Amino acid sequence: MSEDQLQAAAYQWLHNTYPDLRGLFFAVPNGGYRNVIEASKLKATGVVPGIPDCVLIWPVAAGFEFKTASGTLSPKQKKIHLKWKSKSREVYVIRTVEEFKEIIKALL
């Protein structure tokens, strides 16, 4: 399962299982390849490299980074994760849908 497939499966599960969280769990489109003009516009409007793939803002603000079993965090992701943790905000590295489900259930 690719990171995109993992993220999509986790999102769909949460969306269908907890409809009251719709709009409170969302993707942050930081990745992908863009031309120079688009990349400059995104940077100017607040796109920050390393921000987690998804954010949940209730019951606590938390980030979710989706990785394959062998996927690793980039240096920018590690830096952002440390910054969030220094402000008492958790960032979870998710490798399976089951792991995601358990974390969500524990948070709720």
DSSP file (Angstrom, degrees, kcal/mol; ACC not computed):
  #  RESIDUE AA STRUCTURE BP1 BP2  ACC     N-H-->O    O-->H-N    N-H-->O    O-->H-N    TCO  KAPPA ALPHA  PHI   PSI    X-CA   Y-CA   Z-CA
    1    1 A M              0   0    0      0, 0.0    68,-0.2     0, 0.0     2,-0.0   0.000 360.0 360.0 360.0 130.3    0.0    0.0    0.0
    2    2 A S     >  -     0   0    0      1,-0.1     4,-2.5    66,-0.1     5,-0.2  -0.285 360.0-106.0 -76.6 168.0    1.4    3.4   -1.0
    3    3 A E  H  > S+     0   0    0      1,-0.2     4,-2.8     2,-0.2     5,-0.2   0.908 122.8  51.5 -60.8 -41.3    1.4    6.4    1.4
    4    4 A D  H  > S+     0   0    0      2,-0.2     4,-2.5     1,-0.2    -1,-0.2   0.911 110.7  47.4 -62.8 -42.1   -1.5    7.9   -0.6
    5    5 A Q  H  > S+     0   0    0      2,-0.2     4,-2.5     1,-0.2    -2,-0.2   0.904 112.7  49.5 -65.6 -41.0   -3.5    4.7   -0.4
    6    6 A L  H  X S+     0   0    0     -4,-2.5     4,-2.4     2,-0.2    -2,-0.2   0.934 112.7  46.7 -62.3 -47.3   -2.9    4.5    3.3
    7    7 A Q  H  X S+     0   0    0     -4,-2.8     4,-2.7     1,-0.2    -2,-0.2   0.917 112.8  49.8 -62.2 -43.7   -3.9    8.1    3.9
    8    8 A A  H  X S+     0   0    0     -4,-2.5     4,-2.6    -5,-0.2    -2,-0.2   0.909 111.5  48.3 -62.8 -42.8   -7.0    7.7    1.7
    9    9 A A  H  X S+     0   0    0     -4,-2.5     4,-2.2     2,-0.2    -1,-0.2   0.907 113.4  47.4 -65.2 -41.4   -8.1    4.5    3.6
   10   10 A A  H  X S+     0   0    0     -4,-2.4     4,-2.4     2,-0.2     5,-0.2   0.926 113.1  48.7 -65.3 -44.5   -7.5    6.2    7.0
   11   11 A Y  H  X S+     0   0    0     -4,-2.7     4,-3.1     1,-0.2     5,-0.2   0.937 111.6  48.7 -60.9 -47.4   -9.4    9.3    5.9
   12   12 A Q  H  X S+     0   0    0     -4,-2.6     4,-2.4     1,-0.2     5,-0.2   0.899 110.8  51.1 -61.9 -41.2  -12.4    7.3    4.5
   13   13 A W  H  X S+     0   0    0     -4,-2.2     4,-2.6    -5,-0.2     5,-0.3   0.950 114.6  42.6 -60.5 -48.8  -12.6    5.2    7.7
   14   14 A L  H  X S+     0   0    0     -4,-2.4     4,-2.7     1,-0.2     7,-0.2   0.924 113.5  52.4 -64.6 -43.8  -12.6    8.3    9.9
   15   15 A H  H  < S+     0   0    0     -4,-3.1    -1,-0.2    -5,-0.2    -2,-0.2   0.890 118.3  36.6 -58.7 -42.0  -15.0   10.1    7.6
   16   16 A N  H  < S+     0   0    0     -4,-2.4    -1,-0.2    -5,-0.2    -2,-0.2   0.808 121.7  43.6 -83.1 -31.2  -17.5    7.2    7.7
   17   17 A T  H  < S+     0   0    0     -4,-2.6    -2,-0.2    -5,-0.2    -3,-0.2   0.845 125.0  29.2 -84.6 -36.1  -17.0    6.1   11.3
   18   18 A Y    ><  +     0   0    0     -4,-2.7     3,-2.3    -5,-0.3    -1,-0.2  -0.657  62.8 169.4-126.3  74.1  -17.0    9.6   13.0
   19   19 A P  G >  S+     0   0    0      0, 0.0     3,-1.5     0, 0.0    -1,-0.1   0.772  75.8  67.3 -59.8 -24.5  -19.2   11.9   10.9
   20   20 A D  G 3  S+     0   0    0      1,-0.3    -5,-0.1    -3,-0.1    -2,-0.0   0.671  94.7  58.6 -69.3 -14.4  -19.0   14.5   13.6
   21   21 A L  G X> S+     0   0    0     -3,-2.3     3,-2.6    -7,-0.2     4,-0.9   0.436  74.2 125.6 -92.6   0.1  -15.3   14.9   12.9
   22   22 A R  B <4 S+a   25   0A   0     -3,-1.5     4,-0.1     1,-0.3    -7,-0.0  -0.404  80.4  18.3 -61.5 129.8  -15.9   15.9    9.3
   23   23 A G  T 34 S+     0   0    0      2,-0.6    -1,-0.3    -2,-0.1     3,-0.1   0.269 114.3  76.2  89.7 -10.7  -14.1   19.2    8.8
   24   24 A L  T <4 S+     0   0    0     -3,-2.6    33,-2.6     1,-0.2     2,-0.4   0.520  93.0  50.8-106.4 -11.0  -12.0   18.7   11.9
   25   25 A F  E  < S+aB  22  56A   0     -4,-0.9    -2,-0.6    31,-0.2     2,-0.3  -0.995  77.4 154.0-125.0 122.2   -9.6   16.1   10.3
   26   26 A F  E     - B   0  55A   0     29,-2.2    29,-2.6    -2,-0.4     2,-0.2  -0.976  41.1-105.1-151.2 158.8   -8.2   17.2    7.0
   27   27 A A  E     - B   0  54A   0     -2,-0.3    27,-0.3    27,-0.2    26,-0.1  -0.544  19.6-145.6 -84.7 150.4   -5.2   16.8    4.6
   28   28 A V        -     0   0    0     25,-3.3     2,-2.5    -2,-0.2     3,-0.4  -0.946  13.8-145.7-115.0 106.4   -2.5   19.4    4.2
   29   29 A P        +     0   0    0      0, 0.0    24,-0.1     0, 0.0    25,-0.1  -0.381  52.3 132.1 -77.9  71.1   -1.4   19.4    0.5
   30   30 A N        +     0   0    0     -2,-2.5    23,-0.1    21,-0.1    21,-0.0   0.701  52.8  73.0 -90.1 -22.1    2.2   20.1    1.0
   31   31 A G        +     0   0    0     -3,-0.4     2,-0.0    22,-0.1     0, 0.0  -0.059  59.8  69.8 -87.8-172.7    3.7   17.4   -1.2
   32   32 A G  S    S-     0   0    0      2,-0.0     2,-0.4     0, 0.0     0, 0.0  -0.101  78.6 -70.4  93.6 168.9    3.9   16.9   -4.9
   33   33 A Y        +     0   0    0     -2,-0.0     2,-0.3     6,-0.0    -2,-0.0  -0.831  49.3 175.4-103.5 137.3    5.8   18.5   -7.7
   34   34 A R        -     0   0    0     -2,-0.4    -2,-0.0     2,-0.0     2,-0.0  -0.948  33.0-102.9-137.2 155.9    5.0   22.0   -8.9
   35   35 A N     >  -     0   0    0     -2,-0.3     4,-2.8     1,-0.1     5,-0.2  -0.279  45.5 -98.6 -72.5 169.8    6.4   24.4  -11.4
   36   36 A V  H  > S+     0   0    0      1,-0.2     4,-2.3     2,-0.2     5,-0.2   0.873 121.6  49.9 -60.2 -41.6    8.5   27.3  -10.1
   37   37 A I  H  > S+     0   0    0      2,-0.2     4,-2.2     1,-0.2    -1,-0.2   0.943 113.8  44.5 -64.9 -47.9    5.7   29.9  -10.2
   38   38 A E  H  > S+     0   0    0      1,-0.2     4,-2.6     2,-0.2    -2,-0.2   0.913 113.1  51.5 -63.6 -42.7    3.2   27.7   -8.4
   39   39 A A  H  X S+     0   0    0     -4,-2.8     4,-2.4     1,-0.2    -1,-0.2   0.902 110.2  49.4 -60.9 -41.5    5.9   26.7   -5.8
   40   40 A S  H  X S+     0   0    0     -4,-2.3     4,-2.3    -5,-0.2    -1,-0.2   0.905 111.2  49.4 -64.0 -41.9    6.7   30.4   -5.2
   41   41 A K  H  X S+     0   0    0     -4,-2.2     4,-1.5     2,-0.2    -2,-0.2   0.922 111.7  48.3 -63.7 -44.6    3.0   31.2   -4.7
   42   42 A L  H  <>S+     0   0    0     -4,-2.6     5,-2.6     1,-0.2     4,-0.3   0.919 112.0  48.8 -63.5 -43.6    2.5   28.3   -2.3
   43   43 A K  H ><5S+     0   0    0     -4,-2.4     3,-1.2     1,-0.2    -1,-0.2   0.913 110.7  51.1 -61.7 -42.5    5.5   29.3   -0.2
   44   44 A A  H 3<5S+     0   0    0     -4,-2.3    -1,-0.2     1,-0.2    -2,-0.2   0.780 109.6  51.1 -66.2 -26.7    4.4   32.9   -0.1
   45   45 A T  T 3<5S-     0   0    0     -4,-1.5    -1,-0.2    -3,-0.2    -2,-0.2   0.339 130.5 -84.3 -98.1   8.0    0.9   31.9    1.1
   46   46 A G  T < 5 +     0   0    0     -3,-1.2     2,-0.3    -4,-0.3    -3,-0.2   0.538  68.0 154.2 112.5   6.0    2.2   29.7    3.9
   47   47 A V      < -     0   0    0     -5,-2.6    -1,-0.3    -6,-0.1   -17,-0.0  -0.543  26.7-162.8 -67.3 128.6    3.0   26.2    2.7
   48   48 A V    >   -     0   0    0     -2,-0.3     3,-1.6     0, 0.0   -18,-0.1  -0.959  16.6-125.1-119.5 117.4    5.6   24.9    5.2
   49   49 A P  T 3  S+     0   0    0      0, 0.0    31,-0.1     0, 0.0   -18,-0.0  -0.327  94.1  28.8 -59.3 138.0    7.7   21.9    4.2
   50   50 A G  T 3  S+     0   0    0      1,-0.3    31,-0.1    29,-0.1     3,-0.1   0.286  78.8 141.8  96.9 -10.5    7.6   19.1    6.7
   51   51 A I    <   -     0   0    0     -3,-1.6    -1,-0.3     1,-0.1   -21,-0.1  -0.395  62.7 -94.2 -62.5 141.2    4.0   19.7    8.0
   52   52 A P        -     0   0    0      0, 0.0    13,-0.2     0, 0.0   -24,-0.1  -0.104  29.2-115.0 -56.9 156.4    2.2   16.4    8.6
   53   53 A D  S    S+     0   0    0     11,-0.5   -25,-3.3   -26,-0.1     2,-0.3   0.863  95.9  17.3 -60.9 -39.6    0.0   15.0    5.9
   54   54 A C  E     -BC  27  64A   0     10,-2.0    10,-2.5   -27,-0.3     2,-0.4  -0.943  66.9-152.1-135.9 156.0   -3.2   15.4    7.9
   55   55 A V  E     -BC  26  63A   0    -29,-2.6   -29,-2.2    -2,-0.3     2,-0.5  -0.991   1.5-161.3-130.7 137.0   -4.3   17.4   11.0
   56   56 A L  E     -BC  25  62A   0      6,-2.7     6,-2.5    -2,-0.4   -31,-0.2  -0.976   4.8-174.6-111.7 128.8   -7.0   16.6   13.6
   57   57 A I        +     0   0    0    -33,-2.6     4,-0.2    -2,-0.5   -32,-0.1   0.355  50.6  93.1-108.9   7.0   -8.1   19.7   15.5
   58   58 A W  S    S+     0   0    0    -34,-0.3    -1,-0.2     2,-0.3     4,-0.1  -0.965  92.3   1.3-151.3 137.7  -10.4   18.0   18.0
   59   59 A P  S    S-     0   0    0      0, 0.0     2,-0.3     0, 0.0    -1,-0.1  -0.994 143.4  -8.1 -79.9 -15.3  -10.3   16.8   20.8
   60   60 A V  S    S-     0   0    0      2,-0.0     2,-0.5    30,-0.0    -2,-0.3  -0.960  81.0 -99.3-135.3 156.4   -6.7   17.9   20.7
   61   61 A A        +     0   0    0     -2,-0.3    29,-0.6    -4,-0.2     2,-0.3  -0.659  56.1 159.1 -75.7 125.6   -4.6   19.3   17.8
   62   62 A A  E     -Cd  56  90A   0     -6,-2.5    -6,-2.7    -2,-0.5     2,-0.3  -0.993  31.5-136.2-148.1 149.9   -2.5   16.5   16.4
   63   63 A G  E     -Cd  55  91A   0     27,-2.6    29,-2.9    -2,-0.3     2,-0.4  -0.778   9.5-155.0-107.3 154.3   -0.7   15.7   13.2
   64   64 A F  E     -Cd  54  92A   0    -10,-2.5   -10,-2.0    -2,-0.3     2,-0.6  -0.979   4.5-168.4-132.5 118.2   -0.6   12.5   11.2
   65   65 A E  E     - d   0  93A   0     27,-3.3    29,-3.2    -2,-0.4     2,-0.5  -0.935  14.7-147.7-107.3 121.0    2.2   11.6    8.9
   66   66 A F  E     + d   0  94A   0     -2,-0.6     2,-0.3    27,-0.2    29,-0.2  -0.786  24.8 168.0 -95.9 127.8    1.5    8.6    6.7
   67   67 A K        -     0   0    0     27,-3.0     6,-0.0    -2,-0.5    -2,-0.0  -0.976  33.9-116.5-136.7 147.6    4.4    6.3    5.8
   68   68 A T    >   -     0   0    0     -2,-0.3     3,-0.9     1,-0.1    28,-0.1  -0.220  49.2 -90.5 -69.1 172.5    4.9    2.9    4.2
   69   69 A A  T 3  S+     0   0    0      1,-0.3    -1,-0.1   -68,-0.2    27,-0.0   0.840 131.0  32.2 -56.6 -33.6    6.4    0.2    6.3
   70   70 A S  T 3  S+     0   0    0     25,-0.1    -1,-0.3     2,-0.1     2,-0.1   0.388  93.3 121.0-105.2   3.0    9.9    1.2    5.0
   71   71 A G    <   -     0   0    0     -3,-0.9     2,-0.3    24,-0.0    -4,-0.1  -0.353  46.0-156.0 -69.9 147.2    9.2    4.9    4.6
   72   72 A T        -     0   0    0     -2,-0.1     2,-0.2     0, 0.0    -4,-0.1  -0.870  19.7-105.3-123.1 156.5   11.4    7.4    6.5
   73   73 A L        -     0   0    0     -2,-0.3    -6,-0.0     1,-0.1    20,-0.0  -0.554  33.9-125.0 -77.1 141.6   10.9   10.9    7.7
   74   74 A S     >  -     0   0    0     -2,-0.2     4,-2.6     1,-0.1     5,-0.2  -0.409  28.2-106.1 -76.9 162.6   12.7   13.7    5.8
   75   75 A P  H  > S+     0   0    0      0, 0.0     4,-2.1     0, 0.0     5,-0.1   0.879 123.3  52.0 -57.1 -37.2   14.9   16.1    7.8
   76   76 A K  H  > S+     0   0    0      2,-0.2     4,-2.2     1,-0.2     5,-0.2   0.889 109.0  49.7 -67.7 -38.0   12.2   18.8    7.4
   77   77 A Q  H  > S+     0   0    0      2,-0.2     4,-2.8     1,-0.2     5,-0.2   0.927 110.0  50.7 -64.5 -44.5    9.6   16.5    8.8
   78   78 A K  H  X S+     0   0    0     -4,-2.6     4,-2.3     1,-0.2    -2,-0.2   0.909 110.4  50.1 -58.9 -42.4   11.7   15.5   11.8
   79   79 A K  H  X S+     0   0    0     -4,-2.1     4,-2.0    -5,-0.2    -1,-0.2   0.925 112.9  45.5 -63.4 -45.7   12.3   19.2   12.5
   80   80 A I  H  X S+     0   0    0     -4,-2.2     4,-2.7     2,-0.2     5,-0.2   0.907 110.9  53.4 -65.1 -42.0    8.6   20.1   12.3
   81   81 A H  H  X S+     0   0    0     -4,-2.8     4,-2.5     1,-0.2    -2,-0.2   0.917 109.7  48.3 -60.6 -43.0    7.7   17.0   14.5
   82   82 A L  H  X S+     0   0    0     -4,-2.3     4,-2.0    -5,-0.2    -1,-0.2   0.898 110.9  51.3 -63.1 -39.9   10.1   18.1   17.2
   83   83 A K  H  X S+     0   0    0     -4,-2.0     4,-0.7     2,-0.2    -2,-0.2   0.926 111.2  47.2 -64.0 -44.7    8.7   21.7   17.0
   84   84 A W  H ><>S+     0   0    0     -4,-2.7     5,-2.3     1,-0.2     3,-1.2   0.935 112.1  49.9 -61.4 -46.1    5.2   20.4   17.5
   85   85 A K  H ><5S+     0   0    0     -4,-2.5     3,-1.7     1,-0.3    -1,-0.2   0.841 103.5  59.7 -64.0 -32.7    6.2   18.1   20.3
   86   86 A S  H 3<5S+     0   0    0     -4,-2.0    -1,-0.3     1,-0.3    -2,-0.2   0.714 107.1  48.1 -67.5 -18.2    8.0   21.0   22.0
   87   87 A K  T <<5S-     0   0    0     -3,-1.2    -1,-0.3    -4,-0.7    -2,-0.2   0.063 125.9-102.9-106.8  21.7    4.6   22.8   22.1
   88   88 A S  T < 5S+     0   0    0     -3,-1.7     2,-0.5     1,-0.2    -3,-0.2   0.819  80.5 132.2  61.7  35.2    2.8   19.7   23.5
   89   89 A R      < -     0   0    0     -5,-2.3    -1,-0.2    -8,-0.1    -2,-0.2  -0.978  50.0-136.6-117.6 126.1    1.3   18.7   20.1
   90   90 A E  E     -d   62   0A   0    -29,-0.6   -27,-2.6    -2,-0.5     2,-0.4  -0.526  12.7-164.1 -83.4 145.4    1.6   15.1   19.1
   91   91 A V  E     -d   63   0A   0    -29,-0.2     2,-0.5    -2,-0.2   -27,-0.2  -0.991  11.9-156.4-126.1 121.7    2.5   14.0   15.6
   92   92 A Y  E     -d   64   0A   0    -29,-2.9   -27,-3.3    -2,-0.4     2,-0.7  -0.833   9.4-145.3-101.7 132.0    1.8   10.3   14.8
   93   93 A V  E     -d   65   0A   0     -2,-0.5     2,-0.5   -29,-0.2   -27,-0.2  -0.879  23.7-158.2 -94.4 115.6    3.7    8.4   12.2
   94   94 A I  E     +d   66   0A   0    -29,-3.2   -27,-3.0    -2,-0.7     3,-0.1  -0.827  27.7 164.1-104.5 127.4    1.1    6.0   10.7
   95   95 A R        +     0   0    0     -2,-0.5     2,-0.3     1,-0.2   -26,-0.2   0.548  68.2  29.0-116.1 -14.3    2.1    2.9    8.9
   96   96 A T  S  > S-     0   0    0      1,-0.1     4,-1.8   -28,-0.1    -1,-0.2  -0.979  71.5-123.5-142.8 156.0   -1.2    0.9    8.9
   97   97 A V  H  > S+     0   0    0     -2,-0.3     4,-2.7     1,-0.2     5,-0.2   0.884 114.0  56.8 -64.5 -37.7   -4.9    1.7    8.9
   98   98 A E  H  > S+     0   0    0      1,-0.2     4,-2.3     2,-0.2    -1,-0.2   0.908 105.2  50.5 -60.9 -41.8   -5.2   -0.4   12.1
   99   99 A E  H  > S+     0   0    0      2,-0.2     4,-2.1     1,-0.2    -1,-0.2   0.920 110.8  49.8 -60.9 -43.8   -2.6    1.8   13.8
  100  100 A F  H  X S+     0   0    0     -4,-1.8     4,-2.6     1,-0.2     5,-0.2   0.924 109.4  51.4 -60.0 -46.2   -4.5    4.9   12.8
  101  101 A K  H  X S+     0   0    0     -4,-2.7     4,-2.7     1,-0.2    -1,-0.2   0.916 109.6  49.8 -58.8 -44.9   -7.8    3.5   14.1
  102  102 A E  H  X S+     0   0    0     -4,-2.3     4,-2.1     1,-0.2    -1,-0.2   0.897 111.3  48.6 -63.3 -40.7   -6.3    2.7   17.5
  103  103 A I  H  X S+     0   0    0     -4,-2.1     4,-2.3     2,-0.2    -1,-0.2   0.931 112.4  48.0 -66.2 -44.8   -4.8    6.1   17.9
  104  104 A I  H  X S+     0   0    0     -4,-2.6     4,-2.1     1,-0.2    -2,-0.2   0.937 111.7  50.0 -61.5 -46.1   -8.1    7.8   16.9
  105  105 A K  H  < S+     0   0    0     -4,-2.7    -1,-0.2     1,-0.2    -2,-0.2   0.889 111.3  49.4 -60.2 -39.0  -10.1    5.6   19.3
  106  106 A A  H  < S+     0   0    0     -4,-2.1    -1,-0.2     1,-0.2    -2,-0.2   0.870 110.4  50.4 -69.1 -35.8   -7.6    6.5   22.1
  107  107 A L  H  <        0   0    0     -4,-2.3    -2,-0.2     1,-0.2    -1,-0.2   0.856 360.0 360.0 -69.4 -34.0   -7.8   10.2   21.4
  108  108 A L     <        0   0    0     -4,-2.1    -1,-0.2    -5,-0.2    -2,-0.2   0.464 360.0 360.0 -84.5 360.0  -11.6   10.2   21.5
